[in-house]
Amino acid sequence: MAGPTTAQRGEAERADTPARPPRIGPEGRRLTGRTRLILAAVGAVLIAAAVVWVLYGSSWLRLERVTTTGTDVLTRSEVEAAAAAPLGSPLASVDTDAIADRLRQKLPRIDSVDVVRSWPHGVSLKVTEREPVLLVGKGEKFIEVDAKGVRFATVDEAPPHVPLLEMKPDRSASLRRFGGDRLLREAVRVAGDLPGKVAGETRTVRVTSYDSTVLELTRGRTVMWGSSEEGPAKARVLAALMKASPKGGHFDVSAPTAPAVSKS
C-alpha cells in the first residue's frame, strides 16, 4: 500500500501546527495605548467628580456642630455666636481663617484661636484668652492690659492679684522722649518679670519716669525697681532679699548688683 504523498504530508504538518495570532501593526498598538489613556482619563474624571460631589454636593459632610475649648472668662456660647460658623454648609467650604478673624475682631479678650475642621460634621475652636498683668483705672471701672501691652477689656471689678498701674510721670526729659505709651510698655515689662509670689502680693505699679518704677506690696512694703532693664536679674535678687529679710519694708533692686533692704 502506497504511503502519503508529499502534498498530503505538508497538509498534515500544517494541520498540527498551532495557529499564530494575527500580528498587530504599529497603528494598532498606538490605538490600543490611546484607548487605555482615554479610559484612564475618564476614570480619573469620574473619581474626581464623585469626590467633589461627596465634599460639596452631598449631605454626608455638612457642618452640624461647633465645639469650643480653652475659655475661662468668656463663655462658650458667646464665642460660638461670634464665630458665626455657617451651619449646614459643606464642611470643606467652611472658611476657617474668616472665623478666626471674626473672633479676634469681636472678642478682643481672645489672644489666639485655632479653628480646625473635625470631620465629618464639626468645627472645633481652640481659644487662648489674654491674661491681665496690669489694670488701668477708668472712673469706677478697670481696663485690663496684657503682657503685650494690649488694652483688651473693661471690667467693673478688679480681678484678684492683678496690680493697678499708676502713671504719674514727672515733666522730665524721659517723658518727652518716651511718651505715655512707652512708659506703659515699660510697666508691663516690669509686671511680667515679677516673681510669682511677689506678683501676687503687688498692689500697685507706680511709674514716674522711664527709669523710676516703684512697686507697692501688701503689708505696706515697697520695692524700688528702677527701669525695666535687667528684669530677670532684678527678680532673682528681689526673691533672695525677701527670703533673707522677711521683715524688710523697703527693697531696692534698681541696681541688681548692689541691692539694698531696710525696715522702712
Sequence and secondary structure as in RCSB ss.txt:
>XXXX:A:sequence
MAGPTTAQRGEAERADTPARPPRIGPEGRRLTGRTRLILAAVGAVLIAAAVVWVLYGSSWLRLERVTTTGTDVLT
RSEVEAAAAAPLGSPLASVDTDAIADRLRQKLPRIDSVDVVRSWPHGVSLKVTEREPVLLVGKGEKFIEVDAKGV
RFATVDEAPPHVPLLEMKPDRSASLRRFGGDRLLREAVRVAGDLPGKVAGETRTVRVTSYDSTVLELTRGRTVMW
GSSEEGPAKARVLAALMKASPKGGHFDVSAPTAPAVSKS
>XXXX:A:secstr
     HHHHHHHHHHHS        HHHHHHHHHHHHHHHHHHHHHHHHHHHIIIIISSTTB  EEEEES SSS 
HHHHHHHHT  TTSBGGG  HHHHHHHHHHH TTEEEEEEEEETTTEEEEEEEE  EEEEEEETTEEEEEETTS 
EEEEESS  TT  EEEE   SSHHHHHHHHHHHHHHHHHHHHHS HHHHHHEEEEEEEETTEEEEEEGGG EEE 
 SSTTHHHHHHHHHHHHHH TT SEEE SSTTS EEE  
